[in-house]
Amino acid sequence: MNKRTQNTEAIIRQFNDAFQQHDPSLLTDLIGPSCVMESIQGPEGIRYEGYDACFKFWYDLANDRGSHFDVEEINFAGNRATIRWKYFWGDGKDQNVRGVNLMLVENGKIVEALGYAKTVPTTGLDS
């Protein structure tokens, strides 16, 4: 594993730890000043730009003790990471969703985080 991949791995593992441990303080030094994040809210996602906007979104999510993430798999390739996860916001059968984040790390900071999730189709697939 090359040094860039090791650096990316350390940053992404700390990023995930913030949500697993409900400790948003772990996010403070991970986000680049011009970070771009697209959340899973559809249909096109909601775009957040800049440190403050990304930090606030992730802070609130990490601080929410009524929800949690299960990290299913992480793959690293240079300064990129793919995180497969399952997010739970309650105990019911229909209170979770699977998704993936496509992450980009540059100069030791997260500069891009694109979130995608499985959703229930409203038409077409079951007819």
Residue frames as qw, qx, qy, qz and C-alpha x, y, z in Angstrom:
[[0.000, 0.890, 0.456, 0.000, 0.00, 0.00, 0.00],
 [0.434, 0.427, -0.028, 0.793, 1.42, 3.37, -0.99],
 [0.209, -0.173, -0.442, 0.855, 1.70, 6.38, 1.35],
 [0.304, -0.091, -0.178, -0.931, -1.20, 8.26, -0.30],
 [0.637, -0.282, -0.627, -0.350, -3.52, 5.28, 0.21],
 [0.502, -0.243, -0.666, 0.496, -2.37, 4.93, 3.84],
 [0.009, -0.064, -0.215, 0.975, -3.12, 8.60, 4.48],
 [0.490, -0.160, -0.386, -0.765, -6.53, 8.30, 2.83],
 [0.624, -0.262, -0.736, -0.022, -7.28, 5.18, 4.87],
 [0.325, -0.201, -0.573, 0.725, -6.43, 6.91, 8.17],
 [0.187, 0.017, 0.021, -0.982, -8.60, 9.92, 7.33],
 [0.588, -0.167, -0.509, -0.605, -11.59, 7.84, 6.22],
 [0.559, -0.248, -0.761, 0.217, -11.35, 5.55, 9.24],
 [0.135, -0.186, -0.446, 0.865, -11.41, 8.61, 11.55],
 [0.369, -0.055, -0.253, -0.893, -14.34, 10.01, 9.54],
 [0.637, -0.235, -0.668, -0.305, -16.29, 6.77, 10.07],
 [0.426, -0.185, -0.696, 0.547, -15.30, 6.69, 13.75],
 [0.127, -0.048, 0.173, -0.976, -17.01, 10.06, 14.23],
 [0.639, -0.133, -0.300, -0.696, -20.34, 8.48, 13.29],
 [0.700, -0.107, -0.705, 0.046, -19.74, 5.11, 14.95],
 [0.425, -0.176, -0.590, 0.663, -18.78, 6.76, 18.26],
 [0.101, -0.881, -0.428, -0.173, -21.21, 9.69, 17.95],
 [0.502, -0.605, -0.003, 0.618, -18.20, 11.99, 18.39],
 [0.477, 0.839, 0.209, 0.158, -18.40, 14.90, 15.94],
 [0.252, -0.888, 0.310, 0.229, -15.18, 16.40, 17.33],
 [0.695, -0.149, 0.591, 0.381, -13.32, 13.75, 15.28],
 [0.550, 0.672, 0.426, 0.252, -14.42, 15.60, 12.12],
 [0.127, -0.928, -0.019, 0.350, -12.79, 18.95, 12.94],
 [0.194, -0.675, 0.528, 0.478, -9.45, 18.45, 11.15],
 [0.561, 0.099, 0.784, 0.245, -10.66, 16.17, 8.34],
 [0.429, 0.757, 0.493, 0.000, -12.56, 18.56, 6.09],
 [0.464, 0.116, 0.254, 0.841, -10.96, 20.68, 3.37],
 [0.043, 0.410, 0.196, -0.890, -11.84, 24.39, 3.12],
 [0.441, 0.284, -0.322, -0.788, -13.54, 23.93, -0.26],
 [0.213, 0.054, 0.974, -0.055, -15.07, 20.51, 0.44],
 [0.550, 0.037, -0.314, -0.773, -18.12, 19.55, -1.62],
 [0.190, 0.049, 0.949, -0.248, -20.61, 17.09, -0.21],
 [0.530, -0.083, -0.406, -0.740, -23.78, 15.78, -1.80],
 [0.443, -0.105, 0.734, -0.504, -26.21, 14.13, 0.59],
 [0.120, 0.135, 0.958, 0.222, -28.51, 11.25, -0.28],
 [0.345, 0.550, 0.490, -0.582, -31.73, 13.30, -0.15],
 [0.376, 0.229, 0.722, 0.534, -33.27, 12.91, -3.58],
 [0.938, 0.301, 0.167, 0.037, -33.86, 13.05, -6.27],
 [0.595, 0.693, -0.221, 0.342, -30.57, 14.83, -7.02],
 [0.673, -0.227, -0.364, 0.602, -29.10, 15.09, -3.53],
 [0.141, -0.986, -0.092, -0.010, -28.51, 18.27, -1.60],
 [0.680, 0.407, -0.184, 0.581, -25.16, 19.94, -2.27],
 [0.478, -0.857, -0.033, 0.190, -23.11, 21.46, 0.55],
 [0.640, 0.572, -0.124, 0.499, -20.05, 23.54, -0.24],
 [0.049, 0.719, -0.377, 0.581, -17.22, 24.67, 2.02],
 [0.296, 0.125, -0.817, 0.479, -15.88, 23.59, 5.38],
 [0.289, -0.040, 0.474, -0.831, -18.64, 25.16, 7.49],
 [0.736, 0.088, -0.147, -0.655, -21.56, 23.68, 5.53],
 [0.725, 0.148, -0.671, -0.047, -20.05, 20.18, 5.36],
 [0.198, 0.157, -0.761, 0.598, -18.95, 20.25, 9.00],
 [0.463, -0.057, 0.328, -0.821, -22.41, 21.32, 10.22],
 [0.813, 0.081, -0.333, -0.470, -24.17, 18.57, 8.24],
 [0.687, 0.139, -0.692, 0.172, -21.78, 15.86, 9.46],
 [0.004, -0.225, 0.624, -0.749, -21.68, 17.27, 13.01],
 [0.635, -0.078, 0.167, -0.751, -25.46, 17.04, 13.32],
 [0.857, 0.121, -0.426, -0.262, -25.49, 13.51, 11.86],
 [0.529, 0.213, -0.720, 0.396, -22.67, 12.25, 14.10],
 [0.120, -0.191, 0.537, -0.813, -24.27, 13.86, 17.15],
 [0.715, -0.117, -0.159, -0.670, -27.65, 12.15, 16.54],
 [0.179, -0.266, 0.909, -0.265, -27.79, 9.32, 19.08],
 [0.709, 0.248, 0.437, -0.496, -31.15, 8.14, 17.70],
 [0.818, 0.543, -0.123, -0.144, -29.49, 6.85, 14.54],
 [0.522, -0.567, 0.583, 0.259, -26.40, 4.90, 13.60],
 [0.603, 0.600, -0.446, -0.280, -24.34, 3.61, 10.69],
 [0.857, -0.202, 0.452, 0.144, -23.07, 0.11, 10.11],
 [0.211, 0.702, -0.553, -0.397, -20.05, 0.24, 7.83],
 [0.952, 0.146, 0.226, -0.149, -20.29, -2.78, 5.54],
 [0.828, 0.139, 0.230, 0.492, -17.17, -2.35, 3.41],
 [0.004, 0.923, -0.166, -0.348, -14.49, 0.21, 2.60],
 [0.826, 0.270, 0.237, 0.434, -12.27, 0.12, -0.49],
 [0.189, -0.844, 0.168, 0.472, -9.28, 2.40, -1.02],
 [0.741, 0.410, 0.282, 0.451, -7.55, 3.37, -4.26],
 [0.385, 0.356, -0.027, 0.851, -4.93, 6.11, -3.90],
 [0.033, 0.002, 0.342, -0.939, -6.72, 9.21, -2.64],
 [0.586, -0.164, -0.315, -0.729, -10.20, 7.76, -3.17],
 [0.127, -0.011, 0.923, -0.364, -12.38, 5.64, -0.92],
 [0.540, -0.237, -0.512, -0.624, -15.70, 3.90, -1.39],
 [0.169, -0.084, 0.774, -0.605, -17.71, 3.30, 1.77],
 [0.489, -0.311, -0.674, -0.458, -20.69, 0.92, 1.70],
 [0.072, -0.077, 0.642, -0.759, -22.96, 1.46, 4.71],
 [0.313, -0.551, -0.728, -0.261, -26.35, 0.84, 6.21],
 [0.053, -0.239, 0.283, -0.928, -28.00, 3.72, 8.08],
 [0.327, -0.492, -0.806, 0.041, -30.61, 3.11, 10.81],
 [0.115, -0.357, 0.121, -0.919, -32.89, 5.82, 12.18],
 [0.693, -0.271, 0.237, -0.625, -35.11, 3.49, 14.24],
 [0.391, -0.236, 0.882, -0.115, -35.73, -0.12, 15.13],
 [0.748, 0.394, 0.339, -0.411, -38.44, -0.88, 12.58],
 [0.741, 0.162, 0.564, 0.326, -37.96, -3.01, 9.49],
 [0.447, 0.733, 0.328, 0.394, -38.46, 0.01, 7.24],
 [0.218, -0.973, 0.047, 0.056, -36.26, 2.39, 9.23],
 [0.547, -0.491, 0.480, 0.479, -32.97, 1.83, 7.46],
 [0.654, 0.744, -0.042, -0.134, -31.37, 2.31, 4.09],
 [0.795, -0.149, 0.303, 0.504, -28.25, 1.03, 2.35],
 [0.330, 0.942, -0.018, -0.056, -25.94, 3.41, 0.58],
 [0.800, 0.066, 0.065, 0.592, -22.47, 4.31, -0.55],
 [0.070, -0.952, 0.077, 0.288, -20.20, 7.33, -0.22],
 [0.767, 0.416, 0.046, 0.486, -17.57, 8.13, -2.82],
 [0.408, -0.869, 0.013, 0.279, -14.83, 10.06, -1.05],
 [0.644, 0.580, -0.103, 0.488, -11.86, 12.07, -2.32],
 [0.581, -0.741, -0.014, 0.336, -8.96, 13.10, -0.06],
 [0.577, 0.627, -0.066, 0.520, -6.37, 15.68, -1.07],
 [0.191, 0.550, -0.402, 0.707, -3.56, 17.11, 1.07],
 [0.206, -0.049, -0.822, 0.528, -4.83, 15.22, 4.09],
 [0.339, 0.227, 0.374, -0.833, -8.39, 16.59, 3.92],
 [0.377, 0.467, 0.798, 0.061, -11.72, 15.34, 2.59],
 [0.036, 0.287, -0.226, -0.930, -12.50, 17.49, -0.45],
 [0.549, 0.031, -0.442, -0.708, -15.40, 15.55, -1.95],
 [0.224, 0.056, 0.920, -0.316, -18.05, 13.24, -0.51],
 [0.497, 0.034, -0.412, -0.763, -20.83, 12.05, -2.79],
 [0.359, -0.006, 0.837, -0.414, -23.59, 10.04, -1.11],
 [0.533, 0.038, -0.566, -0.627, -25.94, 7.64, -2.87],
 [0.389, -0.069, 0.790, -0.469, -28.63, 5.40, -1.34],
 [0.089, -0.253, -0.908, -0.320, -31.06, 2.72, -2.35],
 [0.379, 0.119, 0.287, -0.872, -34.62, 3.94, -2.39],
 [0.451, 0.350, 0.812, -0.118, -37.94, 2.35, -3.08],
 [0.043, 0.086, 0.542, 0.835, -39.00, 3.02, -6.69],
 [0.387, 0.301, 0.397, -0.776, -42.37, 4.70, -7.01],
 [0.774, 0.465, 0.074, -0.424, -43.19, 3.22, -10.44],
 [0.523, 0.654, -0.488, -0.248, -42.06, 0.79, -13.06],
 [0.110, 0.462, -0.878, 0.054, -39.96, -1.99, -11.55],
 [0.301, 0.026, 0.895, -0.327, -42.65, -4.16, -9.99],
 [0.627, 0.408, 0.187, -0.637, -45.31, -3.79, -12.68]]
